[in-house]
C-alpha cells in the first residue's frame, strides 16, 4: 500500500514540477552547468584469512557525469550518471568477483547515482525529491559512503527549513542504493534532524531516525534511533560529542542499545592533536547490538574496515574504539595519522581486546580541480582463539579530477 501511495506522490510531484519548469525550460537548460568527476583508484588488500586467499588488487576508474539546470522560479533539476570501469579486478566482493581473492567492495557497472528536483522558496524552505545523496552530521548514521568507488544514494524526499540560527530537515527514504550496485527497498526511513546555532562557537543537533523495513519479523532491523550532538570550539580546542539510543519501532523487537562518539582536538600553530572514542553497545541479554543504520562506516573505527558490522547491528560483542589522531600540513601535503585500540564491551571468550590499528593518509591538492592521495591501514588482531577479527593491510592510491 505504501509503495502505491509513493507512486501517486511521485506522479503528483512530476506534474507539479513540469508545468512550473515548462515556461523557461530552454533557458534553464542553456544556463545550466555540466559536472564531471573522475576518480582513478588503486587498492591492495591483504587479509590474513584462514582460507589463505590471494591478496586483492583493484585498479579502476570512476566516472560521474552530471548536469544541473539553472534555477527557474525556484525550481531546478540535477542528473548524475555513474560508471565504474575495471582495469585490474583481482578481487571479490559480496555477491560476485573472483573467489580466489580477498575482498574489495567495488563491483563494476553503471547506474543513475542522483536524479532529483529541487524547489526553493524565500531562501528558507526547500524540498528535494528523487534520488540523492543524504548526509546527516558526520555520516555516523546516515551517509553517502563517499570513500567507496560506487558510493551510496537514497530514493526519497527531504524538506528543509533553514534560518540564520536553525536548520531543520525532514526526510522520507524508501530505497537505499548500495555500494554493491544493488538496492534495499524500505517501507520507510523517517528522519527528523534539527541543528541550532547557540553562538558562533557552538551548535546543538537533535535527531530521530525511524527505520521500517519490509520485513514483518520481530527480528527485523526496524528501530527508532534518537540522539543529541554537540559540536564547537573553545579557544584552540575543538570538540564533537554525540550520544544516541535505540528503541523498538514498527515490527522490530529487543532494541535497547546505545552509542557514544567523542572527539577533542587541540590545534597548535602547525599541527593538531586529538583524542577520541566511539563506544557501540553489543548484545546485552535480550537487547540487540546497536545498529549504525546506513552510515559511512569506513570513516569510523579504522580504515581496514574490520568493524563494518556496526551497520546492520551485527557486532554482537560491541566495540570500544579509543584513538589518537595527529594531523598537519607539510609542503602542501596534508598528513593524518591515527592510532586505534579496539576493545569489546561484552563478556566474551577471547579476552577484552580485538586488536589495534595504524592509519596513515597523505593528500596533495594540485589545483582547484585536481588532487591525489595515498592511504594505508594496518590492523593487528590480538591472538585469541575466537577473535572474529583478522590481521589486514590495505593500501590505496588515488587521483581525483572534478569540474
ABEGO torsion letter per residue (X at the ends): XAAAAAAAAAAAAAAAAAAAAAAAAAAAAAABBBBBBBBBBBBBBBBBBAAGBBBBBBBBBBBBBBBBBBBBGGBBBBBBBBBBBBABBBBBBBGBEBAABBBBBBBBEBBBABBBBBBBBGGABBBBBEBBBBBBEAGAABBAGAABAAEBBBBEBBBBBBBAABBBBBBBBABBBBAAGBBBBBAEBBBBBBBBBABAABBBBBBBBBBBBABABAABABBBBBBBBBBEBBEABBBBBBBBBBBBBEABBGBABBBBBBBBBBBBAABBBBBBBBBBBBBBEABBBBBAEBBBAAABGEAAGAAAAABGGABAAEBBBBBBBBBBBBGGBBBBBBBBBBBBABBBAAEABAEBBBBBBBBBBABAABBBBBBBBBBBBBBBAABABBBBBBBBBBBBBBX
